[in-house]
Amino acid sequence: MSDGRGKVHTKPKAVVIGGSMAGLFAALLLRRAGWRVDVYERIGAELAGRGAGIVTHGELFDVLARAGIDTAAAALGVSVPGRRVLDRDGRVAGELALPQVLTSWGRLYGMLKEAIPANCYHHGQNLVEVTEHSDRVVARFADGTQASGDLLIGADGIFSTVRAQCAPNVRPVYAGYVAWRGLVNEQDLSPRVRAELCDWFAFSLPPGEQMLGYPVAGANEEMGVGQRRFNFVWYRPADADHRLADMLTDLDGVRHELSIPPTKIRAEIFAAMRRDAERLLAPQFAEVVRLTSQPFIQAILDLETPRMVFGARTVILGDAAFVARPHVGMGVTKAAADTMALVDALQTHPTNLQAALAQFELARIPFGAAVVRRARHLGSYMQAQIATPEERAMAERHRTPEAVMAETAIATGIAA
């Protein structure tokens, strides 16, 4: 196998489009399986500081260990003993013992990125076109450069450029509600709120809405009590034509389609959200919202693709293929498991790429569809429109404090 400059390589080469979680998992696992890998990320600067928490699952730890990452809970995130629901007055309405490790996007990304050789990761590479040839696949970028390999992996997220080229009719669908998300320093909260929230995976359940939160590492990855941050996610209905359109209209009057930079959110949108927090949420959560300096809006979307393999040398995985609503808490775990299934298939069929990709797709499409289906069920009571009595009944089953604690971000109830 030649690199085009006359040098012959015996190792196969993968071109990974997207340098976030899925792309890093793909690069790490493929390198350990003997592949040469280059990662191409559209953003020109380091991906860091994203204000989001991540719930871990056993499968995520398995993939991290295989990728050579320290899987000690103390290294990865904050451990909590269980869950609690707070009522409107701030009283504990229910508790459930459920030990879990909770981390932040920045913490996990940093651990993965550190394990990738710097010369394998390329910033500021905006994909324009993917072209397959009989013996290679070529990625062409906006700056005129190209990269070629035996396999191209689209790990470029929900708005994937690879998917847009290979399956242009597959697009995200708005679910009818949004999530307000944010992080607040634990030390900024009152002693009461720290004691009642910051060692738990906690919930508040206003009618037709859901607030949840949990502790994650501090801004500089501190894990000590008092030095951590508290991550919150507040799900709220917002019809597409009116409320969502208003929320995604920025300071300059520009209407964004499905996301908006936090610094572009209008002051009156923040003010209305904080007023609603005081009116609807348990007082502990209202304080969290009040003290969060830069909340951001996430439109909740569904995405599922009928194919993960295109042509003979191109695949998509992670959020490029399936995006489930965050209630299952499996976005990162699913991306990690996708990459592990791909590498397993490549190792099972080392001389037959077509057979390997067929094995990968057969395994992961049913699972991705099942995760999306489960997440829809868990989020159904927050949708603005529930059309049938059966859907209302399904929604109510996931509405009680007991059900919310037992079902949110748990890898059960998912069957391919």
NUBA-952844 format. One record per residue (C-alpha): residue in three letters; residue number from 1; x negated, y, z negated. Coordinates in nm, 4 decimals, always signed. Layout:
BEGIN
(r ALA NUM (X Y Z));
...
// end
This chain:
BEGIN
(r MET 1 (+0.0000 +0.0000 +0.0000));
(r SER 2 (-0.1600 +0.3301 +0.1090));
(r ASP 3 (-0.1154 +0.6747 -0.0459));
(r GLY 4 (-0.1403 +0.8428 +0.2984));
(r ARG 5 (-0.5028 +0.9431 +0.2462));
(r GLY 6 (-0.6488 +0.6048 +0.3271));
(r LYS 7 (-0.6689 +0.4899 -0.0364));
(r VAL 8 (-0.5017 +0.1549 -0.0907));
(r HIS 9 (-0.3067 +0.0913 -0.4104));
(r THR 10 (-0.1811 -0.2383 -0.5396));
(r LYS 11 (+0.0557 -0.0772 -0.7892));
(r PRO 12 (+0.3993 +0.0319 -0.6628));
(r LYS 13 (+0.4883 +0.4008 -0.6868));
(r ALA 14 (+0.8059 +0.5638 -0.8214));
(r VAL 15 (+0.9168 +0.9220 -0.7631));
(r VAL 16 (+1.1407 +1.0395 -1.0491));
(r ILE 17 (+1.3606 +1.3438 -0.9874));
(r GLY 18 (+1.4524 +1.5087 -1.3186));
(r GLY 19 (+1.2262 +1.5555 -1.6186));
(r SER 20 (+1.4726 +1.5380 -1.9049));
(r MET 21 (+1.5548 +1.2310 -2.1152));
(r ALA 22 (+1.6467 +0.9853 -1.8394));
(r GLY 23 (+1.3482 +1.0830 -1.6279));
(r LEU 24 (+1.1073 +1.0488 -1.9191));
(r PHE 25 (+1.2439 +0.7088 -2.0160));
(r ALA 26 (+1.2100 +0.5938 -1.6557));
(r ALA 27 (+0.8517 +0.7178 -1.6328));
(r LEU 28 (+0.7423 +0.5631 -1.9621));
(r LEU 29 (+0.8980 +0.2216 -1.9024));
(r LEU 30 (+0.7821 +0.1985 -1.5420));
(r ARG 31 (+0.4260 +0.2957 -1.6328));
(r ARG 32 (+0.4177 +0.0248 -1.8977));
(r ALA 33 (+0.5462 -0.2190 -1.6345));
(r GLY 34 (+0.2518 -0.1390 -1.4076));
(r TRP 35 (+0.3986 +0.1279 -1.1787));
(r ARG 36 (+0.2498 +0.4598 -1.0810));
(r VAL 37 (+0.5009 +0.7337 -1.1577));
(r ASP 38 (+0.5352 +1.1054 -1.0919));
(r VAL 39 (+0.8155 +1.3129 -1.2455));
(r TYR 40 (+0.9498 +1.6242 -1.0710));
(r GLU 41 (+1.1497 +1.8741 -1.2764));
(r ARG 42 (+1.3405 +2.1650 -1.1235));
(r ILE 43 (+1.2924 +2.4023 -1.4214));
(r GLY 44 (+0.9636 +2.5878 -1.4045));
(r ALA 45 (+0.9118 +2.6147 -1.7820));
(r GLU 46 (+0.8987 +2.3549 -2.0557));
(r LEU 47 (+1.2355 +2.1995 -2.1406));
(r ALA 48 (+1.2666 +2.2770 -2.5100));
(r GLY 49 (+1.4881 +2.4307 -2.7706));
(r ARG 50 (+1.8182 +2.2955 -2.6452));
(r GLY 51 (+2.0741 +2.3383 -2.9221));
(r ALA 52 (+2.2152 +1.9893 -2.9349));
(r GLY 53 (+2.2100 +1.6991 -3.1759));
(r ILE 54 (+2.1780 +1.3334 -3.0795));
(r VAL 55 (+2.3279 +1.0318 -3.2538));
(r THR 56 (+2.1029 +0.7270 -3.2384));
(r HIS 57 (+2.2030 +0.3642 -3.1875));
(r GLY 58 (+2.0161 +0.0368 -3.2234));
(r GLU 59 (+1.9722 +0.0054 -2.8491));
(r LEU 60 (+1.7990 +0.3433 -2.8355));
(r PHE 61 (+1.5438 +0.2280 -3.0930));
(r ASP 62 (+1.4824 -0.0867 -2.8864));
(r VAL 63 (+1.4054 +0.1157 -2.5733));
(r LEU 64 (+1.1885 +0.3636 -2.7635));
(r ALA 65 (+0.9821 +0.0780 -2.9045));
(r ARG 66 (+0.9397 -0.0683 -2.5582));
(r ALA 67 (+0.8292 +0.2728 -2.4320));
(r GLY 68 (+0.5614 +0.2889 -2.7020));
(r ILE 69 (+0.7312 +0.5561 -2.9137));
(r ASP 70 (+0.7206 +0.5505 -3.2955));
(r THR 71 (+1.0631 +0.4196 -3.3961));
(r ALA 72 (+1.0386 +0.4844 -3.7687));
(r ALA 73 (+1.3571 +0.6615 -3.8745));
(r ALA 74 (+1.1539 +0.9191 -4.0657));
(r ALA 75 (+0.9684 +1.0125 -3.7481));
(r LEU 76 (+1.2721 +1.0352 -3.5247));
(r GLY 77 (+1.5325 +1.2165 -3.7306));
(r VAL 78 (+1.7407 +1.2572 -4.0442));
(r SER 79 (+1.9109 +0.9617 -4.2116));
(r VAL 80 (+2.2602 +0.9980 -4.3594));
(r PRO 81 (+2.4406 +0.7425 -4.5786));
(r GLY 82 (+2.7819 +0.7837 -4.4204));
(r ARG 83 (+3.0691 +1.0020 -4.3092));
(r ARG 84 (+3.3308 +1.2245 -4.4649));
(r VAL 85 (+3.6361 +1.4193 -4.3518));
(r LEU 86 (+3.7177 +1.7548 -4.5116));
(r ASP 87 (+4.0741 +1.8838 -4.5175));
(r ARG 88 (+4.1806 +2.2402 -4.4452));
(r ASP 89 (+4.1050 +2.3435 -4.8051));
(r GLY 90 (+3.7610 +2.1831 -4.8031));
(r ARG 91 (+3.8516 +1.8784 -5.0096));
(r VAL 92 (+3.7192 +1.5346 -4.9175));
(r ALA 93 (+4.0045 +1.3561 -4.7384));
(r GLY 94 (+3.8089 +1.0383 -4.6681));
(r GLU 95 (+3.4643 +0.8816 -4.6803));
(r LEU 96 (+3.3015 +0.5913 -4.5000));
(r ALA 97 (+2.9650 +0.4329 -4.5769));
(r LEU 98 (+2.7843 +0.4196 -4.2428));
(r PRO 99 (+2.4054 +0.4743 -4.2469));
(r GLN 100 (+2.2804 +0.6394 -3.9309));
(r VAL 101 (+1.9805 +0.8336 -3.7974));
(r LEU 102 (+2.0551 +1.1711 -3.6393));
(r THR 103 (+1.8081 +1.3682 -3.4352));
(r SER 104 (+1.7879 +1.6744 -3.2148));
(r TRP 105 (+1.7419 +1.6990 -2.8400));
(r GLY 106 (+1.4178 +1.8893 -2.8858));
(r ARG 107 (+1.2736 +1.6360 -3.1297));
(r LEU 108 (+1.3329 +1.3347 -2.9058));
(r TYR 109 (+1.2318 +1.5155 -2.5877));
(r GLY 110 (+0.9055 +1.6225 -2.7472));
(r MET 111 (+0.8201 +1.2666 -2.8521));
(r LEU 112 (+0.8873 +1.1321 -2.5027));
(r LYS 113 (+0.7110 +1.4149 -2.3190));
(r GLU 114 (+0.4000 +1.3823 -2.5340));
(r ALA 115 (+0.3638 +1.0209 -2.4203));
(r ILE 116 (+0.3551 +1.1173 -2.0496));
(r PRO 117 (+0.0163 +1.2152 -1.8980));
(r ALA 118 (+0.0291 +1.5827 -1.8074));
(r ASN 119 (-0.0791 +1.5194 -1.4497));
(r CYS 120 (+0.2251 +1.2980 -1.3897));
(r TYR 121 (+0.4814 +1.5687 -1.4781));
(r HIS 122 (+0.5461 +1.8480 -1.2297));
(r HIS 123 (+0.7471 +2.1617 -1.3197));
(r GLY 124 (+0.9231 +2.3935 -1.0778));
(r GLN 125 (+0.9946 +2.1288 -0.8136));
(r ASN 126 (+1.3425 +2.1860 -0.6725));
(r LEU 127 (+1.4536 +1.8881 -0.4620));
(r VAL 128 (+1.5912 +1.9685 -0.1170));
(r GLU 129 (+1.6152 +1.6349 +0.0610));
(r VAL 130 (+1.5604 +1.2606 +0.0199));
(r THR 131 (+1.4637 +1.0600 +0.3292));
(r GLU 132 (+1.4170 +0.6846 +0.3412));
(r HIS 133 (+1.1767 +0.5076 +0.5774));
(r SER 134 (+1.1134 +0.1385 +0.6253));
(r ASP 135 (+0.8152 +0.1365 +0.3906));
(r ARG 136 (+0.8726 +0.4378 +0.1628));
(r VAL 137 (+1.1093 +0.7072 +0.0412));
(r VAL 138 (+1.0189 +1.0755 +0.0656));
(r ALA 139 (+1.1342 +1.3658 -0.1515));
(r ARG 140 (+1.1037 +1.7117 -0.0006));
(r PHE 141 (+1.1007 +2.0160 -0.2294));
(r ALA 142 (+1.1973 +2.3799 -0.1781));
(r ASP 143 (+0.8358 +2.4959 -0.1792));
(r GLY 144 (+0.7597 +2.2744 +0.1218));
(r THR 145 (+0.5729 +2.0042 -0.0685));
(r GLN 146 (+0.6646 +1.6365 -0.0485));
(r ALA 147 (+0.6285 +1.3258 -0.2616));
(r SER 148 (+0.6628 +0.9693 -0.1436));
(r GLY 149 (+0.6858 +0.6310 -0.3080));
(r ASP 150 (+0.8335 +0.2847 -0.2974));
(r LEU 151 (+1.1316 +0.3905 -0.5108));
(r LEU 152 (+1.3057 +0.7214 -0.5828));
(r ILE 153 (+1.5000 +0.7575 -0.9079));
(r GLY 154 (+1.7600 +1.0324 -0.9419));
(r ALA 155 (+1.7540 +1.1166 -1.3130));
(r ASP 156 (+1.8558 +1.4769 -1.2573));
(r GLY 157 (+2.1691 +1.4972 -1.4678));
(r ILE 158 (+2.5374 +1.5672 -1.4216));
(r PHE 159 (+2.4800 +1.8107 -1.1325));
(r SER 160 (+2.2344 +1.5733 -0.9656));
(r THR 161 (+2.0882 +1.6838 -0.6336));
(r VAL 162 (+2.0104 +1.3221 -0.5469));
(r ARG 163 (+2.3729 +1.2205 -0.6026));
(r ALA 164 (+2.5013 +1.5247 -0.4148));
(r GLN 165 (+2.3095 +1.4088 -0.1079));
(r CYS 166 (+2.3871 +1.0369 -0.1362));
(r ALA 167 (+2.7465 +1.0578 -0.2660));
(r PRO 168 (+2.8754 +1.4114 -0.2033));
(r ASN 169 (+3.2338 +1.3233 -0.2961));
(r VAL 170 (+3.1396 +1.2195 -0.6506));
(r ARG 171 (+3.1748 +1.5259 -0.8705));
(r PRO 172 (+3.2365 +1.6017 -1.2393));
(r VAL 173 (+3.6008 +1.6427 -1.3441));
(r TYR 174 (+3.6999 +1.8838 -1.6218));
(r ALA 175 (+3.8749 +1.7055 -1.9099));
(r GLY 176 (+4.0875 +1.9962 -2.0324));
(r TYR 177 (+3.8866 +2.1003 -2.3379));
(r VAL 178 (+3.5504 +2.2463 -2.4369));
(r ALA 179 (+3.2995 +2.2032 -2.7144));
(r TRP 180 (+3.1503 +2.4918 -2.9025));
(r ARG 181 (+2.8050 +2.3780 -3.0161));
(r GLY 182 (+2.5366 +2.5290 -3.2322));
(r LEU 183 (+2.2659 +2.4922 -3.4934));
(r VAL 184 (+2.2286 +2.6764 -3.8225));
(r ASN 185 (+1.9334 +2.6669 -4.0600));
(r GLU 186 (+2.0193 +2.4643 -4.3680));
(r GLN 187 (+1.8576 +2.7243 -4.5947));
(r ASP 188 (+2.0980 +2.9912 -4.4623));
(r LEU 189 (+2.4011 +2.8045 -4.5925));
(r SER 190 (+2.5421 +2.8465 -4.9422));
(r PRO 191 (+2.4463 +2.5868 -5.2074));
(r ARG 192 (+2.8014 +2.4461 -5.2026));
(r VAL 193 (+2.8033 +2.3937 -4.8270));
(r ARG 194 (+2.4569 +2.2409 -4.8298));
(r ALA 195 (+2.5671 +1.9945 -5.0959));
(r GLU 196 (+2.8977 +1.9034 -4.9306));
(r LEU 197 (+2.7927 +1.8949 -4.5634));
(r CYS 198 (+2.4210 +1.8658 -4.5079));
(r ASP 199 (+2.3674 +1.5055 -4.6142));
(r TRP 200 (+2.6652 +1.3695 -4.4213));
(r PHE 201 (+2.8097 +1.3129 -4.0777));
(r ALA 202 (+3.1127 +1.5301 -4.1491));
(r PHE 203 (+3.4426 +1.6156 -3.9801));
(r SER 204 (+3.7233 +1.8719 -3.9946));
(r LEU 205 (+4.0449 +1.7982 -3.8018));
(r PRO 206 (+4.2614 +2.0993 -3.7116));
(r PRO 207 (+4.5761 +2.0067 -3.5138));
(r GLY 208 (+4.4768 +1.9078 -3.1609));
(r GLU 209 (+4.1085 +1.9815 -3.2252));
(r GLN 210 (+3.8042 +1.8257 -3.3879));
(r MET 211 (+3.4976 +1.9682 -3.5593));
(r LEU 212 (+3.2022 +1.7514 -3.6527));
(r GLY 213 (+2.8516 +1.8160 -3.7740));
(r TYR 214 (+2.5403 +1.6536 -3.9119));
(r PRO 215 (+2.1835 +1.7407 -4.0199));
(r VAL 216 (+1.8927 +1.7332 -3.7737));
(r ALA 217 (+1.5269 +1.8339 -3.7880));
(r GLY 218 (+1.4379 +2.1985 -3.8386));
(r ALA 219 (+1.3199 +2.4363 -3.5683));
(r ASN 220 (+0.9598 +2.3157 -3.6121));
(r GLU 221 (+1.0682 +1.9523 -3.6640));
(r GLU 222 (+1.0762 +1.9803 -4.0440));
(r MET 223 (+1.2613 +1.6906 -4.2081));
(r GLY 224 (+1.2637 +1.8051 -4.5713));
(r VAL 225 (+1.5859 +1.8949 -4.7496));
(r GLY 226 (+1.6398 +2.2683 -4.7164));
(r GLN 227 (+1.4179 +2.2890 -4.4071));
(r ARG 228 (+1.6492 +2.1085 -4.1663));
(r ARG 229 (+1.9249 +2.2449 -3.9440));
(r PHE 230 (+2.2931 +2.1567 -3.9310));
(r ASN 231 (+2.4266 +2.0748 -3.5845));
(r PHE 232 (+2.7962 +2.1245 -3.5105));
(r VAL 233 (+3.0298 +2.0347 -3.2234));
(r TRP 234 (+3.3814 +2.1854 -3.2179));
(r TYR 235 (+3.6216 +2.0446 -2.9569));
(r ARG 236 (+3.9009 +2.2802 -2.8473));
(r PRO 237 (+4.1618 +2.2632 -2.5675));
(r ALA 238 (+4.1144 +2.5193 -2.2897));
(r ASP 239 (+4.3176 +2.5080 -1.9697));
(r ALA 240 (+4.1071 +2.5471 -1.6576));
(r ASP 241 (+4.2930 +2.8350 -1.4945));
(r HIS 242 (+4.3200 +3.0695 -1.7902));
(r ARG 243 (+4.1335 +3.0014 -2.1149));
(r LEU 244 (+3.8325 +2.8268 -1.9618));
(r ALA 245 (+3.8092 +3.0826 -1.6825));
(r ASP 246 (+3.8066 +3.3621 -1.9417));
(r MET 247 (+3.5427 +3.1931 -2.1582));
(r LEU 248 (+3.3141 +3.1348 -1.8600));
(r THR 249 (+3.3388 +3.4916 -1.7292));
(r ASP 250 (+3.0148 +3.6567 -1.8351));
(r LEU 251 (+2.9061 +4.0017 -1.9502));
(r ASP 252 (+2.8827 +4.1186 -1.5901));
(r GLY 253 (+3.2244 +3.9879 -1.4905));
(r VAL 254 (+3.0777 +3.6896 -1.3043));
(r ARG 255 (+3.2880 +3.3731 -1.3283));
(r HIS 256 (+3.0801 +3.0587 -1.3895));
(r GLU 257 (+3.2294 +2.7291 -1.2832));
(r LEU 258 (+3.1530 +2.4760 -1.5583));
(r SER 259 (+2.8802 +2.6256 -1.7790));
(r ILE 260 (+2.7513 +2.9635 -1.8901));
(r PRO 261 (+2.4180 +3.0721 -2.0431));
(r PRO 262 (+2.4717 +3.1453 -2.4161));
(r THR 263 (+2.3208 +3.4919 -2.3758));
(r LYS 264 (+2.5852 +3.5741 -2.1126));
(r ILE 265 (+2.8888 +3.4934 -2.3316));
(r ARG 266 (+3.0939 +3.8072 -2.4022));
(r ALA 267 (+3.1069 +3.9405 -2.7586));
(r GLU 268 (+3.4862 +3.9155 -2.7724));
(r ILE 269 (+3.4684 +3.5423 -2.6959));
(r PHE 270 (+3.2337 +3.4883 -2.9904));
(r ALA 271 (+3.4518 +3.7043 -3.2143));
(r ALA 272 (+3.7707 +3.5157 -3.1288));
(r MET 273 (+3.5983 +3.1806 -3.1880));
(r ARG 274 (+3.4740 +3.2892 -3.5313));
(r ARG 275 (+3.8188 +3.4210 -3.6282));
(r ASP 276 (+3.9689 +3.0868 -3.5307));
(r ALA 277 (+3.7083 +2.9057 -3.7394));
(r GLU 278 (+3.8136 +3.0990 -4.0511));
(r ARG 279 (+4.1794 +3.0268 -3.9758));
(r LEU 280 (+4.1610 +2.6585 -3.8773));
(r LEU 281 (+3.8565 +2.4853 -4.0198));
(r ALA 282 (+3.7568 +2.3603 -4.3624));
(r PRO 283 (+3.5788 +2.6506 -4.5383));
(r GLN 284 (+3.2454 +2.4672 -4.5239));
(r PHE 285 (+3.2619 +2.4441 -4.1459));
(r ALA 286 (+3.3887 +2.8024 -4.1151));
(r GLU 287 (+3.0711 +2.9125 -4.2929));
(r VAL 288 (+2.8579 +2.7074 -4.0525));
(r VAL 289 (+3.0205 +2.8784 -3.7534));
(r ARG 290 (+2.9951 +3.2223 -3.9138));
(r LEU 291 (+2.6196 +3.1851 -3.9740));
(r THR 292 (+2.5248 +3.0311 -3.6386));
(r SER 293 (+2.3527 +3.3057 -3.4423));
(r GLN 294 (+2.3763 +3.1608 -3.0907));
(r PRO 295 (+2.6619 +2.9129 -3.0350));
(r PHE 296 (+2.7147 +2.7902 -2.6810));
(r ILE 297 (+3.0021 +2.6474 -2.4771));
(r GLN 298 (+3.0044 +2.3034 -2.3181));
(r ALA 299 (+3.2898 +2.2221 -2.0816));
(r ILE 300 (+3.3812 +1.8571 -2.1400));
(r LEU 301 (+3.3538 +1.6614 -1.8172));
(r ASP 302 (+3.4047 +1.3102 -1.6865));
(r LEU 303 (+3.1810 +1.1683 -1.4141));
(r GLU 304 (+3.1703 +0.8190 -1.2715));
(r THR 305 (+3.0209 +0.6884 -0.9520));
(r PRO 306 (+3.1097 +0.3716 -0.7613));
(r ARG 307 (+2.7439 +0.3243 -0.6627));
(r MET 308 (+2.4084 +0.3645 -0.8366));
(r VAL 309 (+2.1985 +0.2359 -0.5453));
(r PHE 310 (+2.1817 +0.4185 -0.2111));
(r GLY 311 (+1.9986 +0.2902 +0.0909));
(r ALA 312 (+1.7092 +0.0558 +0.0238));
(r ARG 313 (+1.4946 +0.2693 -0.2107));
(r THR 314 (+1.7068 +0.5244 -0.3961));
(r VAL 315 (+1.8864 +0.4880 -0.7309));
(r ILE 316 (+2.0578 +0.7194 -0.9781));
(r LEU 317 (+2.0910 +0.6650 -1.3510));
(r GLY 318 (+2.1782 +0.8372 -1.6772));
(r ASP 319 (+2.4036 +1.1429 -1.6435));
(r ALA 320 (+2.3465 +1.1495 -1.2678));
(r ALA 321 (+2.5680 +0.8394 -1.2472));
(r PHE 322 (+2.8061 +0.8402 -1.5461));
(r VAL 323 (+2.8910 +1.1126 -1.7946));
(r ALA 324 (+3.1146 +1.0193 -2.0850));
(r ARG 325 (+3.2676 +1.2712 -2.3193));
(r PRO 326 (+3.0407 +1.3170 -2.6228));
(r HIS 327 (+3.2792 +1.1364 -2.8631));
(r VAL 328 (+3.0956 +0.8093 -2.7989));
(r GLY 329 (+2.7617 +0.9759 -2.8740));
(r MET 330 (+2.5858 +0.7559 -2.6217));
(r GLY 331 (+2.4516 +0.9859 -2.3508));
(r VAL 332 (+2.0842 +0.9406 -2.4352));
(r THR 333 (+2.1226 +0.5759 -2.5348));
(r LYS 334 (+2.3007 +0.4996 -2.2079));
(r ALA 335 (+2.0253 +0.6687 -2.0066));
(r ALA 336 (+1.7609 +0.4729 -2.1959));
(r ALA 337 (+1.9468 +0.1459 -2.1397));
(r ASP 338 (+1.9886 +0.2256 -1.7690));
(r THR 339 (+1.6138 +0.2628 -1.7315));
(r MET 340 (+1.5445 -0.0561 -1.9253));
(r ALA 341 (+1.7876 -0.2495 -1.7029));
(r LEU 342 (+1.6172 -0.1086 -1.3929));
(r VAL 343 (+1.2709 -0.2048 -1.5128));
(r ASP 344 (+1.3915 -0.5512 -1.6164));
(r ALA 345 (+1.5345 -0.6047 -1.2692));
(r LEU 346 (+1.2142 -0.4856 -1.1013));
(r GLN 347 (+1.0116 -0.7255 -1.3132));
(r THR 348 (+1.2505 -1.0120 -1.2374));
(r HIS 349 (+1.2151 -0.9480 -0.8624));
(r PRO 350 (+0.8631 -0.8029 -0.8240));
(r THR 351 (+0.8463 -0.8694 -0.4485));
(r ASN 352 (+1.2125 -0.8089 -0.3578));
(r LEU 353 (+1.3193 -0.4497 -0.4211));
(r GLN 354 (+1.6630 -0.5045 -0.2676));
(r ALA 355 (+1.7397 -0.7919 -0.5062));
(r ALA 356 (+1.6118 -0.5914 -0.8025));
(r LEU 357 (+1.8296 -0.2916 -0.7255));
(r ALA 358 (+2.1338 -0.5139 -0.6702));
(r GLN 359 (+2.0792 -0.6751 -1.0115));
(r PHE 360 (+2.0448 -0.3343 -1.1754));
(r GLU 361 (+2.3610 -0.1957 -1.0172));
(r LEU 362 (+2.5665 -0.5052 -1.0977));
(r ALA 363 (+2.4724 -0.4742 -1.4647));
(r ARG 364 (+2.5088 -0.1008 -1.5187));
(r ILE 365 (+2.8128 +0.0113 -1.3188));
(r PRO 366 (+3.0649 -0.1848 -1.5317));
(r PHE 367 (+2.8999 -0.0628 -1.8500));
(r GLY 368 (+2.8936 +0.3012 -1.7410));
(r ALA 369 (+3.2612 +0.2837 -1.6441));
(r ALA 370 (+3.3474 +0.1249 -1.9806));
(r VAL 371 (+3.1692 +0.4015 -2.1740));
(r VAL 372 (+3.3580 +0.6694 -1.9778));
(r ARG 373 (+3.6873 +0.4881 -2.0396));
(r ARG 374 (+3.6224 +0.4573 -2.4143));
(r ALA 375 (+3.5290 +0.8243 -2.4428));
(r ARG 376 (+3.8519 +0.9263 -2.2679));
(r HIS 377 (+4.0524 +0.7312 -2.5244));
(r LEU 378 (+3.8700 +0.8930 -2.8166));
(r GLY 379 (+3.9181 +1.2417 -2.6735));
(r SER 380 (+4.2729 +1.2063 -2.5508));
(r TYR 381 (+4.4390 +1.3939 -2.8374));
(r MET 382 (+4.2413 +1.7078 -2.7531));
(r GLN 383 (+4.3497 +1.7286 -2.3923));
(r ALA 384 (+4.5796 +2.0141 -2.3114));
(r GLN 385 (+4.8232 +1.7903 -2.1228));
(r ILE 386 (+4.9141 +1.4353 -2.2293));
(r ALA 387 (+5.1575 +1.3144 -1.9712));
(r THR 388 (+5.3199 +0.9978 -2.1003));
(r PRO 389 (+5.4465 +0.8516 -2.4306));
(r GLU 390 (+5.1849 +0.5765 -2.3979));
(r GLU 391 (+4.9069 +0.8350 -2.3781));
(r ARG 392 (+5.0467 +1.0172 -2.6810));
(r ALA 393 (+5.0543 +0.6922 -2.8768));
(r MET 394 (+4.6947 +0.6184 -2.7754));
(r ALA 395 (+4.5920 +0.9676 -2.8814));
(r GLU 396 (+4.7500 +0.9357 -3.2249));
(r ARG 397 (+4.5681 +0.6095 -3.2927));
(r HIS 398 (+4.2392 +0.7991 -3.2708));
(r ARG 399 (+4.3635 +1.0952 -3.4739));
(r THR 400 (+4.3598 +0.9765 -3.8384));
(r PRO 401 (+4.0587 +1.0540 -4.0601));
(r GLU 402 (+3.9908 +0.6827 -4.0941));
(r ALA 403 (+3.9872 +0.6290 -3.7177));
(r VAL 404 (+3.7750 +0.9370 -3.6489));
(r MET 405 (+3.5094 +0.8276 -3.8997));
(r ALA 406 (+3.5072 +0.4683 -3.7779));
(r GLU 407 (+3.5111 +0.5326 -3.4029));
(r THR 408 (+3.3143 +0.8507 -3.3258));
(r ALA 409 (+2.9616 +0.7911 -3.1914));
(r ILE 410 (+2.9771 +0.4183 -3.2616));
(r ALA 411 (+2.8716 +0.1646 -3.0006));
(r THR 412 (+3.1774 -0.0553 -3.0502));
(r GLY 413 (+3.4979 -0.0812 -2.8535));
(r ILE 414 (+3.3024 -0.0662 -2.5271));
(r ALA 415 (+3.3522 -0.3655 -2.3029));
(r ALA 416 (+3.2404 -0.3726 -1.9426));
// end
